[in-house]
Amino acid sequence: MSQRGPPPRGIGVSYSDQYESLVRPVERRKLVIPVTLAIIFPLHYPTFRRRDEALPIMGTLPFALTGGLWLLYWLGYNQSVATAVGFIALAGVTAEFGVVMLIYLKQVLDARGDGDVTAAVREGALLRVRPKAMTVAVILAGLLPVLVGGGAGSEVMSRIAAPMVGGMLTAPLLSMLVIPAAYLLMRRRSPFPVQPEGEVK
């Protein structure tokens, strides 16, 4: 209709039925995704009690979203409600990766007790490589059949799985670099006391 030019004077065009059903979830998605990301940070703050420790976790989310967007583009999928669900799930998994990595770095630094931040971060990051690789392998093993499978509902399910598969290819690799590097810079700029192992504040 747009190629034929505007309608005659006094005649309007309105879209309804299926079009309204498609537009409504898209508008809702514009609110849900930012709210989801905004909720992640307050939930992490009570765990670490420091804003500068919770912020590196948020820094890993763009890397995960980049992988998800790349795979959507490569597969030729458009943005939809199903892909938004996949991105929300991906944000949760990526945040969990960051929390585990940061907690482990803190534990290694406290266990060493020598204040050598560089050595502690290097040791903690290397020890997390194998567990994180195993976790990602299990997640991908569960998602790949959904991504490439057929049958009833496969079009929706594949679009939910695609962002998560793409994000799982980039987020773990980059989070193992971003979070240790950010934690190292954070400790160097504003060092705070190392808690000896076994001491409870």
Secondary structure by P-SEA (a helix, b strand, c coil): ccccccccccbbbbbcaaaaaaaaaaaaaaaaaaaaaaaaaaaaccccccaaaaaaaaaaaaaaaaaaaaaaaaacccccaaaaaaaaaaaaaaaaaaaaaaaaaaaaaaaacccaaaaaaaaaaaaaaaaaaaaaaaaaaaccccccccccaaaaaaaaaaaaaaaaacaaaaaacaaaaaaaaaaaacccccccccccc
